[in-house]
């Protein structure tokens, strides 16, 4: 049976929801940049102790800036453009093409019942989010 892009997106949504995955896509880089900049300024103003104080302050400020930016991965996946969904689909199909299933419910059950498949697909999803979208990923509720 041909596997549709929407079916794979539904599968990834279910998998990421089961693992409690959240990702920060836009502002995570800004937080890291802020931490580095404050460490640099602290170093200029206070030498080695200034680097430590500036880095700590910048890290806290960066964490605060990006704290509200983590969104559930299923929400991010559903907002992807069709071209981006197709990129993720192409990576997942390598793993899914040998499975025998009739609908997305059965596909989801097959994957969720197999720890190895779950891990492989989770790795594909994490790799895609990290490299293509440059997102930071967080687990748990």
Buried (B, 14 or more C-beta within 10 A) or exposed (E): EEBEBEBBBBBBBBBBEEBEBBBBBEBBBEBBEBBBBBBBBBBEEEEEEBBBBBBBBBBEBBEEBBEEBBBBBBEBBEEBEEEBBEEBBEBBEEBBEEBEBEEBEEBBEBBBEEEEBBEBBBEBBBEBBEEEBEBBBEEEE
